[in-house]
Amino acid sequence: MKPITLALAGVLGFATPLAWAGNADLDAKFKELVDRSFKTTGIAQKERMIQLDFQKLCSALEAGEKVDPKKIEELRQAQEQTIRWPSDGKFLGNWKEGEKIAQSGRGLTWTDNPDTVNGGGCYNCHQMDQKELSYGNIGPSLSGYGKLRGNSEEVLKYAWRQIWNSKSFNLCSSMPRFGDAGILTEQQIKDVMGYLFDPESPVNKNHK
């Protein structure tokens, strides 16, 4: 075990994720340990090491713990309440700016300056453009996203909600909470939406 792992194990007494999630004393000790052992550098906040309630539950599920389905649904509904729709009612922005955001993995690391503009890093998990040579496959291909689905209000709202906080659909989704966690601004999300839906975007124009 690495030193930090040993330190955490000593504080937590090798508690299981579910036991930890329901133990306020262990929570307090862990937060105290993080506060004492780590420091915020640049825009990488040490508070990001503290799991939120739904993250604790998902860790418990990953560890094979039995979790009450009602609790899962309760936390999913709480995440659904975080959704914020476009302030001006417009879902689509500039697809060219959206492409830049989707292809940028910058932001939120200790080497970034506070004024660093965050990227979406969409390429890490999705194929966006069929002409791309390298892309991740953790998530489904998004090639032809708008071309295949159209741009009805229902489809636009689904995509917006997925980007803003995918946990509102699937509590343990691997997709970041781009809007809810403040990773991307409202305008950036609009631009990514433009990249997904605009007919002239490579996402749709290069789809065959």
PyMOL commands that place a pseudoatom at each C-alpha (Angstrom):
pseudoatom trace, name=CA, resn=MET, resi=1, chain=A, elem=C, hetatm=0, pos=[0.000, 0.000, 0.000]
pseudoatom trace, name=CA, resn=LYS, resi=2, chain=A, elem=C, hetatm=0, pos=[1.113, 3.540, -0.710]
pseudoatom trace, name=CA, resn=PRO, resi=3, chain=A, elem=C, hetatm=0, pos=[1.593, 5.848, 2.306]
pseudoatom trace, name=CA, resn=ILE, resi=4, chain=A, elem=C, hetatm=0, pos=[-1.562, 7.818, 1.629]
pseudoatom trace, name=CA, resn=THR, resi=5, chain=A, elem=C, hetatm=0, pos=[-3.565, 4.592, 1.276]
pseudoatom trace, name=CA, resn=LEU, resi=6, chain=A, elem=C, hetatm=0, pos=[-2.216, 3.375, 4.607]
pseudoatom trace, name=CA, resn=ALA, resi=7, chain=A, elem=C, hetatm=0, pos=[-3.089, 6.682, 6.208]
pseudoatom trace, name=CA, resn=LEU, resi=8, chain=A, elem=C, hetatm=0, pos=[-6.629, 6.529, 4.896]
pseudoatom trace, name=CA, resn=ALA, resi=9, chain=A, elem=C, hetatm=0, pos=[-6.978, 2.916, 5.938]
pseudoatom trace, name=CA, resn=GLY, resi=10, chain=A, elem=C, hetatm=0, pos=[-5.852, 3.810, 9.456]
pseudoatom trace, name=CA, resn=VAL, resi=11, chain=A, elem=C, hetatm=0, pos=[-8.377, 6.600, 9.726]
pseudoatom trace, name=CA, resn=LEU, resi=12, chain=A, elem=C, hetatm=0, pos=[-11.236, 4.669, 8.194]
pseudoatom trace, name=CA, resn=GLY, resi=13, chain=A, elem=C, hetatm=0, pos=[-10.521, 1.330, 9.826]
pseudoatom trace, name=CA, resn=PHE, resi=14, chain=A, elem=C, hetatm=0, pos=[-10.932, -0.407, 6.439]
pseudoatom trace, name=CA, resn=ALA, resi=15, chain=A, elem=C, hetatm=0, pos=[-14.625, 0.527, 6.429]
pseudoatom trace, name=CA, resn=THR, resi=16, chain=A, elem=C, hetatm=0, pos=[-16.639, -0.579, 3.439]
pseudoatom trace, name=CA, resn=PRO, resi=17, chain=A, elem=C, hetatm=0, pos=[-17.990, 2.192, 1.176]
pseudoatom trace, name=CA, resn=LEU, resi=18, chain=A, elem=C, hetatm=0, pos=[-21.548, 1.691, 2.405]
pseudoatom trace, name=CA, resn=ALA, resi=19, chain=A, elem=C, hetatm=0, pos=[-20.524, 1.646, 6.057]
pseudoatom trace, name=CA, resn=TRP, resi=20, chain=A, elem=C, hetatm=0, pos=[-18.505, 4.789, 5.470]
pseudoatom trace, name=CA, resn=ALA, resi=21, chain=A, elem=C, hetatm=0, pos=[-21.402, 6.487, 3.705]
pseudoatom trace, name=CA, resn=GLY, resi=22, chain=A, elem=C, hetatm=0, pos=[-23.577, 6.090, 6.777]
pseudoatom trace, name=CA, resn=ASN, resi=23, chain=A, elem=C, hetatm=0, pos=[-20.939, 6.972, 9.360]
pseudoatom trace, name=CA, resn=ALA, resi=24, chain=A, elem=C, hetatm=0, pos=[-20.715, 10.682, 10.086]
pseudoatom trace, name=CA, resn=ASP, resi=25, chain=A, elem=C, hetatm=0, pos=[-17.706, 10.186, 12.372]
pseudoatom trace, name=CA, resn=LEU, resi=26, chain=A, elem=C, hetatm=0, pos=[-15.669, 8.520, 9.621]
pseudoatom trace, name=CA, resn=ASP, resi=27, chain=A, elem=C, hetatm=0, pos=[-16.773, 11.227, 7.196]
pseudoatom trace, name=CA, resn=ALA, resi=28, chain=A, elem=C, hetatm=0, pos=[-15.526, 13.907, 9.557]
pseudoatom trace, name=CA, resn=LYS, resi=29, chain=A, elem=C, hetatm=0, pos=[-12.211, 12.134, 10.095]
pseudoatom trace, name=CA, resn=PHE, resi=30, chain=A, elem=C, hetatm=0, pos=[-11.648, 11.747, 6.379]
pseudoatom trace, name=CA, resn=LYS, resi=31, chain=A, elem=C, hetatm=0, pos=[-12.416, 15.404, 5.712]
pseudoatom trace, name=CA, resn=GLU, resi=32, chain=A, elem=C, hetatm=0, pos=[-10.029, 16.364, 8.502]
pseudoatom trace, name=CA, resn=LEU, resi=33, chain=A, elem=C, hetatm=0, pos=[-7.328, 14.149, 6.974]
pseudoatom trace, name=CA, resn=VAL, resi=34, chain=A, elem=C, hetatm=0, pos=[-7.797, 15.703, 3.522]
pseudoatom trace, name=CA, resn=ASP, resi=35, chain=A, elem=C, hetatm=0, pos=[-7.693, 19.213, 4.980]
pseudoatom trace, name=CA, resn=ARG, resi=36, chain=A, elem=C, hetatm=0, pos=[-4.498, 18.432, 6.893]
pseudoatom trace, name=CA, resn=SER, resi=37, chain=A, elem=C, hetatm=0, pos=[-2.677, 16.428, 4.222]
pseudoatom trace, name=CA, resn=PHE, resi=38, chain=A, elem=C, hetatm=0, pos=[-3.485, 18.220, 0.976]
pseudoatom trace, name=CA, resn=LYS, resi=39, chain=A, elem=C, hetatm=0, pos=[-3.569, 21.763, -0.302]
pseudoatom trace, name=CA, resn=THR, resi=40, chain=A, elem=C, hetatm=0, pos=[-5.346, 23.508, -3.113]
pseudoatom trace, name=CA, resn=THR, resi=41, chain=A, elem=C, hetatm=0, pos=[-2.998, 24.249, -6.009]
pseudoatom trace, name=CA, resn=GLY, resi=42, chain=A, elem=C, hetatm=0, pos=[-4.267, 26.519, -8.763]
pseudoatom trace, name=CA, resn=ILE, resi=43, chain=A, elem=C, hetatm=0, pos=[-7.817, 25.571, -9.676]
pseudoatom trace, name=CA, resn=ALA, resi=44, chain=A, elem=C, hetatm=0, pos=[-7.571, 21.976, -8.425]
pseudoatom trace, name=CA, resn=GLN, resi=45, chain=A, elem=C, hetatm=0, pos=[-9.628, 22.199, -5.241]
pseudoatom trace, name=CA, resn=LYS, resi=46, chain=A, elem=C, hetatm=0, pos=[-8.814, 19.628, -2.573]
pseudoatom trace, name=CA, resn=GLU, resi=47, chain=A, elem=C, hetatm=0, pos=[-12.526, 19.474, -1.714]
pseudoatom trace, name=CA, resn=ARG, resi=48, chain=A, elem=C, hetatm=0, pos=[-12.953, 17.456, -4.921]
pseudoatom trace, name=CA, resn=MET, resi=49, chain=A, elem=C, hetatm=0, pos=[-11.530, 14.485, -3.001]
pseudoatom trace, name=CA, resn=ILE, resi=50, chain=A, elem=C, hetatm=0, pos=[-14.612, 14.408, -0.779]
pseudoatom trace, name=CA, resn=GLN, resi=51, chain=A, elem=C, hetatm=0, pos=[-17.317, 12.158, -2.242]
pseudoatom trace, name=CA, resn=LEU, resi=52, chain=A, elem=C, hetatm=0, pos=[-20.852, 13.497, -2.593]
pseudoatom trace, name=CA, resn=ASP, resi=53, chain=A, elem=C, hetatm=0, pos=[-23.767, 11.390, -1.386]
pseudoatom trace, name=CA, resn=PHE, resi=54, chain=A, elem=C, hetatm=0, pos=[-24.495, 9.800, -4.769]
pseudoatom trace, name=CA, resn=GLN, resi=55, chain=A, elem=C, hetatm=0, pos=[-20.791, 9.133, -5.364]
pseudoatom trace, name=CA, resn=LYS, resi=56, chain=A, elem=C, hetatm=0, pos=[-20.591, 7.228, -2.074]
pseudoatom trace, name=CA, resn=LEU, resi=57, chain=A, elem=C, hetatm=0, pos=[-23.594, 5.158, -3.090]
pseudoatom trace, name=CA, resn=CYS, resi=58, chain=A, elem=C, hetatm=0, pos=[-22.078, 4.371, -6.484]
pseudoatom trace, name=CA, resn=SER, resi=59, chain=A, elem=C, hetatm=0, pos=[-18.817, 3.340, -4.791]
pseudoatom trace, name=CA, resn=ALA, resi=60, chain=A, elem=C, hetatm=0, pos=[-20.861, 0.993, -2.609]
pseudoatom trace, name=CA, resn=LEU, resi=61, chain=A, elem=C, hetatm=0, pos=[-22.540, -0.532, -5.664]
pseudoatom trace, name=CA, resn=GLU, resi=62, chain=A, elem=C, hetatm=0, pos=[-19.159, -0.926, -7.375]
pseudoatom trace, name=CA, resn=ALA, resi=63, chain=A, elem=C, hetatm=0, pos=[-17.886, -2.752, -4.287]
pseudoatom trace, name=CA, resn=GLY, resi=64, chain=A, elem=C, hetatm=0, pos=[-20.798, -5.189, -4.440]
pseudoatom trace, name=CA, resn=GLU, resi=65, chain=A, elem=C, hetatm=0, pos=[-22.742, -3.691, -1.544]
pseudoatom trace, name=CA, resn=LYS, resi=66, chain=A, elem=C, hetatm=0, pos=[-26.520, -4.078, -1.459]
pseudoatom trace, name=CA, resn=VAL, resi=67, chain=A, elem=C, hetatm=0, pos=[-28.225, -0.700, -1.762]
pseudoatom trace, name=CA, resn=ASP, resi=68, chain=A, elem=C, hetatm=0, pos=[-31.922, 0.043, -1.410]
pseudoatom trace, name=CA, resn=PRO, resi=69, chain=A, elem=C, hetatm=0, pos=[-33.304, 0.810, -4.916]
pseudoatom trace, name=CA, resn=LYS, resi=70, chain=A, elem=C, hetatm=0, pos=[-35.481, 3.507, -3.330]
pseudoatom trace, name=CA, resn=LYS, resi=71, chain=A, elem=C, hetatm=0, pos=[-32.317, 5.301, -2.169]
pseudoatom trace, name=CA, resn=ILE, resi=72, chain=A, elem=C, hetatm=0, pos=[-30.879, 5.132, -5.682]
pseudoatom trace, name=CA, resn=GLU, resi=73, chain=A, elem=C, hetatm=0, pos=[-34.045, 6.651, -7.129]
pseudoatom trace, name=CA, resn=GLU, resi=74, chain=A, elem=C, hetatm=0, pos=[-34.169, 9.287, -4.400]
pseudoatom trace, name=CA, resn=LEU, resi=75, chain=A, elem=C, hetatm=0, pos=[-30.638, 10.455, -5.198]
pseudoatom trace, name=CA, resn=ARG, resi=76, chain=A, elem=C, hetatm=0, pos=[-31.296, 10.310, -8.956]
pseudoatom trace, name=CA, resn=GLN, resi=77, chain=A, elem=C, hetatm=0, pos=[-34.302, 12.581, -8.522]
pseudoatom trace, name=CA, resn=ALA, resi=78, chain=A, elem=C, hetatm=0, pos=[-32.135, 14.963, -6.487]
pseudoatom trace, name=CA, resn=GLN, resi=79, chain=A, elem=C, hetatm=0, pos=[-29.709, 15.128, -9.398]
pseudoatom trace, name=CA, resn=GLU, resi=80, chain=A, elem=C, hetatm=0, pos=[-32.599, 15.779, -11.752]
pseudoatom trace, name=CA, resn=GLN, resi=81, chain=A, elem=C, hetatm=0, pos=[-33.422, 18.874, -9.740]
pseudoatom trace, name=CA, resn=THR, resi=82, chain=A, elem=C, hetatm=0, pos=[-30.005, 20.351, -10.627]
pseudoatom trace, name=CA, resn=ILE, resi=83, chain=A, elem=C, hetatm=0, pos=[-30.876, 20.737, -14.322]
pseudoatom trace, name=CA, resn=ARG, resi=84, chain=A, elem=C, hetatm=0, pos=[-30.860, 24.350, -15.498]
pseudoatom trace, name=CA, resn=TRP, resi=85, chain=A, elem=C, hetatm=0, pos=[-32.285, 25.026, -18.930]
pseudoatom trace, name=CA, resn=PRO, resi=86, chain=A, elem=C, hetatm=0, pos=[-30.872, 27.737, -21.252]
pseudoatom trace, name=CA, resn=SER, resi=87, chain=A, elem=C, hetatm=0, pos=[-31.607, 31.133, -19.719]
pseudoatom trace, name=CA, resn=ASP, resi=88, chain=A, elem=C, hetatm=0, pos=[-32.737, 32.534, -23.088]
pseudoatom trace, name=CA, resn=GLY, resi=89, chain=A, elem=C, hetatm=0, pos=[-34.536, 29.379, -24.219]
pseudoatom trace, name=CA, resn=LYS, resi=90, chain=A, elem=C, hetatm=0, pos=[-32.019, 28.756, -27.023]
pseudoatom trace, name=CA, resn=PHE, resi=91, chain=A, elem=C, hetatm=0, pos=[-30.267, 25.371, -26.998]
pseudoatom trace, name=CA, resn=LEU, resi=92, chain=A, elem=C, hetatm=0, pos=[-27.865, 25.714, -29.923]
pseudoatom trace, name=CA, resn=GLY, resi=93, chain=A, elem=C, hetatm=0, pos=[-24.717, 27.825, -30.155]
pseudoatom trace, name=CA, resn=ASN, resi=94, chain=A, elem=C, hetatm=0, pos=[-21.767, 28.050, -32.542]
pseudoatom trace, name=CA, resn=TRP, resi=95, chain=A, elem=C, hetatm=0, pos=[-20.754, 24.564, -33.679]
pseudoatom trace, name=CA, resn=LYS, resi=96, chain=A, elem=C, hetatm=0, pos=[-17.223, 25.718, -34.562]
pseudoatom trace, name=CA, resn=GLU, resi=97, chain=A, elem=C, hetatm=0, pos=[-16.675, 26.820, -30.977]
pseudoatom trace, name=CA, resn=GLY, resi=98, chain=A, elem=C, hetatm=0, pos=[-18.330, 23.614, -29.815]
pseudoatom trace, name=CA, resn=GLU, resi=99, chain=A, elem=C, hetatm=0, pos=[-15.836, 21.560, -31.803]
pseudoatom trace, name=CA, resn=LYS, resi=100, chain=A, elem=C, hetatm=0, pos=[-12.962, 23.322, -30.042]
pseudoatom trace, name=CA, resn=ILE, resi=101, chain=A, elem=C, hetatm=0, pos=[-14.526, 22.605, -26.648]
pseudoatom trace, name=CA, resn=ALA, resi=102, chain=A, elem=C, hetatm=0, pos=[-15.189, 18.950, -27.493]
pseudoatom trace, name=CA, resn=GLN, resi=103, chain=A, elem=C, hetatm=0, pos=[-11.591, 18.459, -28.615]
pseudoatom trace, name=CA, resn=SER, resi=104, chain=A, elem=C, hetatm=0, pos=[-10.029, 20.260, -25.636]
pseudoatom trace, name=CA, resn=GLY, resi=105, chain=A, elem=C, hetatm=0, pos=[-9.072, 18.388, -22.496]
pseudoatom trace, name=CA, resn=ARG, resi=106, chain=A, elem=C, hetatm=0, pos=[-7.720, 21.451, -20.677]
pseudoatom trace, name=CA, resn=GLY, resi=107, chain=A, elem=C, hetatm=0, pos=[-8.853, 22.701, -17.311]
pseudoatom trace, name=CA, resn=LEU, resi=108, chain=A, elem=C, hetatm=0, pos=[-9.342, 21.783, -13.654]
pseudoatom trace, name=CA, resn=THR, resi=109, chain=A, elem=C, hetatm=0, pos=[-5.884, 20.301, -13.097]
pseudoatom trace, name=CA, resn=TRP, resi=110, chain=A, elem=C, hetatm=0, pos=[-3.222, 21.605, -10.707]
pseudoatom trace, name=CA, resn=THR, resi=111, chain=A, elem=C, hetatm=0, pos=[-1.067, 22.752, -13.634]
pseudoatom trace, name=CA, resn=ASP, resi=112, chain=A, elem=C, hetatm=0, pos=[-3.804, 25.006, -15.054]
pseudoatom trace, name=CA, resn=ASN, resi=113, chain=A, elem=C, hetatm=0, pos=[-4.050, 28.690, -14.227]
pseudoatom trace, name=CA, resn=PRO, resi=114, chain=A, elem=C, hetatm=0, pos=[-7.282, 30.007, -12.696]
pseudoatom trace, name=CA, resn=ASP, resi=115, chain=A, elem=C, hetatm=0, pos=[-8.114, 31.749, -15.985]
pseudoatom trace, name=CA, resn=THR, resi=116, chain=A, elem=C, hetatm=0, pos=[-7.763, 28.542, -18.032]
pseudoatom trace, name=CA, resn=VAL, resi=117, chain=A, elem=C, hetatm=0, pos=[-10.845, 27.953, -20.178]
pseudoatom trace, name=CA, resn=ASN, resi=118, chain=A, elem=C, hetatm=0, pos=[-12.124, 24.444, -19.515]
pseudoatom trace, name=CA, resn=GLY, resi=119, chain=A, elem=C, hetatm=0, pos=[-12.613, 22.021, -22.351]
pseudoatom trace, name=CA, resn=GLY, resi=120, chain=A, elem=C, hetatm=0, pos=[-15.137, 19.216, -22.530]
pseudoatom trace, name=CA, resn=GLY, resi=121, chain=A, elem=C, hetatm=0, pos=[-12.713, 16.437, -23.468]
pseudoatom trace, name=CA, resn=CYS, resi=122, chain=A, elem=C, hetatm=0, pos=[-15.560, 14.716, -25.339]
pseudoatom trace, name=CA, resn=TYR, resi=123, chain=A, elem=C, hetatm=0, pos=[-13.072, 12.891, -27.594]
pseudoatom trace, name=CA, resn=ASN, resi=124, chain=A, elem=C, hetatm=0, pos=[-11.837, 10.919, -24.579]
pseudoatom trace, name=CA, resn=CYS, resi=125, chain=A, elem=C, hetatm=0, pos=[-15.050, 8.892, -24.477]
pseudoatom trace, name=CA, resn=HIS, resi=126, chain=A, elem=C, hetatm=0, pos=[-16.885, 9.418, -27.781]
pseudoatom trace, name=CA, resn=GLN, resi=127, chain=A, elem=C, hetatm=0, pos=[-16.374, 9.355, -31.509]
pseudoatom trace, name=CA, resn=MET, resi=128, chain=A, elem=C, hetatm=0, pos=[-17.706, 12.678, -32.769]
pseudoatom trace, name=CA, resn=ASP, resi=129, chain=A, elem=C, hetatm=0, pos=[-16.608, 12.883, -36.402]
pseudoatom trace, name=CA, resn=GLN, resi=130, chain=A, elem=C, hetatm=0, pos=[-16.321, 9.777, -38.603]
pseudoatom trace, name=CA, resn=LYS, resi=131, chain=A, elem=C, hetatm=0, pos=[-13.103, 11.188, -40.052]
pseudoatom trace, name=CA, resn=GLU, resi=132, chain=A, elem=C, hetatm=0, pos=[-11.424, 11.188, -36.626]
pseudoatom trace, name=CA, resn=LEU, resi=133, chain=A, elem=C, hetatm=0, pos=[-8.570, 8.702, -36.357]
pseudoatom trace, name=CA, resn=SER, resi=134, chain=A, elem=C, hetatm=0, pos=[-8.342, 8.555, -32.579]
pseudoatom trace, name=CA, resn=TYR, resi=135, chain=A, elem=C, hetatm=0, pos=[-11.129, 8.690, -30.007]
pseudoatom trace, name=CA, resn=GLY, resi=136, chain=A, elem=C, hetatm=0, pos=[-12.329, 6.968, -26.856]
pseudoatom trace, name=CA, resn=ASN, resi=137, chain=A, elem=C, hetatm=0, pos=[-15.013, 4.329, -26.698]
pseudoatom trace, name=CA, resn=ILE, resi=138, chain=A, elem=C, hetatm=0, pos=[-16.134, 4.464, -23.071]
pseudoatom trace, name=CA, resn=GLY, resi=139, chain=A, elem=C, hetatm=0, pos=[-19.268, 6.202, -24.336]
pseudoatom trace, name=CA, resn=PRO, resi=140, chain=A, elem=C, hetatm=0, pos=[-21.283, 5.590, -27.517]
pseudoatom trace, name=CA, resn=SER, resi=141, chain=A, elem=C, hetatm=0, pos=[-20.370, 7.097, -30.865]
pseudoatom trace, name=CA, resn=LEU, resi=142, chain=A, elem=C, hetatm=0, pos=[-22.004, 10.500, -31.362]
pseudoatom trace, name=CA, resn=SER, resi=143, chain=A, elem=C, hetatm=0, pos=[-21.337, 10.592, -35.101]
pseudoatom trace, name=CA, resn=GLY, resi=144, chain=A, elem=C, hetatm=0, pos=[-24.445, 11.772, -36.915]
pseudoatom trace, name=CA, resn=TYR, resi=145, chain=A, elem=C, hetatm=0, pos=[-26.076, 12.745, -33.633]
pseudoatom trace, name=CA, resn=GLY, resi=146, chain=A, elem=C, hetatm=0, pos=[-28.411, 15.426, -35.005]
pseudoatom trace, name=CA, resn=LYS, resi=147, chain=A, elem=C, hetatm=0, pos=[-28.705, 13.860, -38.433]
pseudoatom trace, name=CA, resn=LEU, resi=148, chain=A, elem=C, hetatm=0, pos=[-30.087, 10.641, -36.960]
pseudoatom trace, name=CA, resn=ARG, resi=149, chain=A, elem=C, hetatm=0, pos=[-32.240, 12.129, -34.198]
pseudoatom trace, name=CA, resn=GLY, resi=150, chain=A, elem=C, hetatm=0, pos=[-33.529, 15.415, -35.610]
pseudoatom trace, name=CA, resn=ASN, resi=151, chain=A, elem=C, hetatm=0, pos=[-33.830, 18.543, -33.498]
pseudoatom trace, name=CA, resn=SER, resi=152, chain=A, elem=C, hetatm=0, pos=[-37.228, 18.345, -31.847]
pseudoatom trace, name=CA, resn=GLU, resi=153, chain=A, elem=C, hetatm=0, pos=[-37.608, 20.062, -28.472]
pseudoatom trace, name=CA, resn=GLU, resi=154, chain=A, elem=C, hetatm=0, pos=[-37.735, 16.667, -26.803]
pseudoatom trace, name=CA, resn=VAL, resi=155, chain=A, elem=C, hetatm=0, pos=[-34.429, 15.595, -28.389]
pseudoatom trace, name=CA, resn=LEU, resi=156, chain=A, elem=C, hetatm=0, pos=[-32.754, 18.928, -27.617]
pseudoatom trace, name=CA, resn=LYS, resi=157, chain=A, elem=C, hetatm=0, pos=[-33.828, 18.754, -23.976]
pseudoatom trace, name=CA, resn=TYR, resi=158, chain=A, elem=C, hetatm=0, pos=[-32.603, 15.178, -23.686]
pseudoatom trace, name=CA, resn=ALA, resi=159, chain=A, elem=C, hetatm=0, pos=[-29.148, 16.086, -25.009]
pseudoatom trace, name=CA, resn=TRP, resi=160, chain=A, elem=C, hetatm=0, pos=[-28.938, 19.242, -22.872]
pseudoatom trace, name=CA, resn=ARG, resi=161, chain=A, elem=C, hetatm=0, pos=[-29.889, 17.346, -19.740]
pseudoatom trace, name=CA, resn=GLN, resi=162, chain=A, elem=C, hetatm=0, pos=[-27.368, 14.610, -20.523]
pseudoatom trace, name=CA, resn=ILE, resi=163, chain=A, elem=C, hetatm=0, pos=[-24.574, 17.158, -20.842]
pseudoatom trace, name=CA, resn=TRP, resi=164, chain=A, elem=C, hetatm=0, pos=[-25.662, 19.271, -17.871]
pseudoatom trace, name=CA, resn=ASN, resi=165, chain=A, elem=C, hetatm=0, pos=[-25.900, 16.314, -15.499]
pseudoatom trace, name=CA, resn=SER, resi=166, chain=A, elem=C, hetatm=0, pos=[-26.015, 12.762, -16.832]
pseudoatom trace, name=CA, resn=LYS, resi=167, chain=A, elem=C, hetatm=0, pos=[-26.557, 11.520, -13.268]
pseudoatom trace, name=CA, resn=SER, resi=168, chain=A, elem=C, hetatm=0, pos=[-30.152, 12.734, -13.638]
pseudoatom trace, name=CA, resn=PHE, resi=169, chain=A, elem=C, hetatm=0, pos=[-30.643, 9.778, -16.009]
pseudoatom trace, name=CA, resn=ASN, resi=170, chain=A, elem=C, hetatm=0, pos=[-28.203, 7.238, -14.606]
pseudoatom trace, name=CA, resn=LEU, resi=171, chain=A, elem=C, hetatm=0, pos=[-26.977, 7.989, -11.091]
pseudoatom trace, name=CA, resn=CYS, resi=172, chain=A, elem=C, hetatm=0, pos=[-23.677, 6.160, -11.610]
pseudoatom trace, name=CA, resn=SER, resi=173, chain=A, elem=C, hetatm=0, pos=[-22.998, 7.367, -15.144]
pseudoatom trace, name=CA, resn=SER, resi=174, chain=A, elem=C, hetatm=0, pos=[-19.305, 7.860, -15.957]
pseudoatom trace, name=CA, resn=MET, resi=175, chain=A, elem=C, hetatm=0, pos=[-20.079, 11.108, -17.768]
pseudoatom trace, name=CA, resn=PRO, resi=176, chain=A, elem=C, hetatm=0, pos=[-19.044, 14.281, -15.894]
pseudoatom trace, name=CA, resn=ARG, resi=177, chain=A, elem=C, hetatm=0, pos=[-21.670, 16.742, -14.631]
pseudoatom trace, name=CA, resn=PHE, resi=178, chain=A, elem=C, hetatm=0, pos=[-20.549, 19.435, -17.062]
pseudoatom trace, name=CA, resn=GLY, resi=179, chain=A, elem=C, hetatm=0, pos=[-23.150, 22.024, -16.106]
pseudoatom trace, name=CA, resn=ASP, resi=180, chain=A, elem=C, hetatm=0, pos=[-23.960, 21.106, -12.530]
pseudoatom trace, name=CA, resn=ALA, resi=181, chain=A, elem=C, hetatm=0, pos=[-20.297, 20.848, -11.518]
pseudoatom trace, name=CA, resn=GLY, resi=182, chain=A, elem=C, hetatm=0, pos=[-19.396, 24.092, -13.287]
pseudoatom trace, name=CA, resn=ILE, resi=183, chain=A, elem=C, hetatm=0, pos=[-17.010, 22.432, -15.730]
pseudoatom trace, name=CA, resn=LEU, resi=184, chain=A, elem=C, hetatm=0, pos=[-18.572, 24.183, -18.725]
pseudoatom trace, name=CA, resn=THR, resi=185, chain=A, elem=C, hetatm=0, pos=[-20.527, 27.427, -18.864]
pseudoatom trace, name=CA, resn=GLU, resi=186, chain=A, elem=C, hetatm=0, pos=[-24.025, 27.680, -20.280]
pseudoatom trace, name=CA, resn=GLN, resi=187, chain=A, elem=C, hetatm=0, pos=[-22.627, 29.197, -23.486]
pseudoatom trace, name=CA, resn=GLN, resi=188, chain=A, elem=C, hetatm=0, pos=[-20.069, 26.418, -23.834]
pseudoatom trace, name=CA, resn=ILE, resi=189, chain=A, elem=C, hetatm=0, pos=[-22.799, 23.802, -23.492]
pseudoatom trace, name=CA, resn=LYS, resi=190, chain=A, elem=C, hetatm=0, pos=[-24.811, 25.632, -26.156]
pseudoatom trace, name=CA, resn=ASP, resi=191, chain=A, elem=C, hetatm=0, pos=[-21.798, 25.516, -28.470]
pseudoatom trace, name=CA, resn=VAL, resi=192, chain=A, elem=C, hetatm=0, pos=[-21.293, 21.782, -27.839]
pseudoatom trace, name=CA, resn=MET, resi=193, chain=A, elem=C, hetatm=0, pos=[-24.986, 21.308, -28.585]
pseudoatom trace, name=CA, resn=GLY, resi=194, chain=A, elem=C, hetatm=0, pos=[-24.437, 23.178, -31.841]
pseudoatom trace, name=CA, resn=TYR, resi=195, chain=A, elem=C, hetatm=0, pos=[-21.593, 20.807, -32.649]
pseudoatom trace, name=CA, resn=LEU, resi=196, chain=A, elem=C, hetatm=0, pos=[-23.936, 17.849, -32.077]
pseudoatom trace, name=CA, resn=PHE, resi=197, chain=A, elem=C, hetatm=0, pos=[-26.918, 19.179, -34.026]
pseudoatom trace, name=CA, resn=ASP, resi=198, chain=A, elem=C, hetatm=0, pos=[-25.853, 21.674, -36.713]
pseudoatom trace, name=CA, resn=PRO, resi=199, chain=A, elem=C, hetatm=0, pos=[-26.105, 20.079, -40.209]
pseudoatom trace, name=CA, resn=GLU, resi=200, chain=A, elem=C, hetatm=0, pos=[-22.815, 21.768, -41.180]
pseudoatom trace, name=CA, resn=SER, resi=201, chain=A, elem=C, hetatm=0, pos=[-20.955, 20.326, -38.203]
pseudoatom trace, name=CA, resn=PRO, resi=202, chain=A, elem=C, hetatm=0, pos=[-18.509, 17.477, -38.971]
pseudoatom trace, name=CA, resn=VAL, resi=203, chain=A, elem=C, hetatm=0, pos=[-20.541, 15.379, -36.537]
pseudoatom trace, name=CA, resn=ASN, resi=204, chain=A, elem=C, hetatm=0, pos=[-23.405, 15.350, -39.053]
pseudoatom trace, name=CA, resn=LYS, resi=205, chain=A, elem=C, hetatm=0, pos=[-21.835, 16.368, -42.371]
pseudoatom trace, name=CA, resn=ASN, resi=206, chain=A, elem=C, hetatm=0, pos=[-19.258, 13.558, -42.324]
pseudoatom trace, name=CA, resn=HIS, resi=207, chain=A, elem=C, hetatm=0, pos=[-21.693, 10.893, -41.158]
pseudoatom trace, name=CA, resn=LYS, resi=208, chain=A, elem=C, hetatm=0, pos=[-22.470, 8.260, -43.792]
for i in range(1, 208): cmd.bond("trace and resi %d" % i, "trace and resi %d" % (i + 1))
show_as sticks, trace
zoom trace
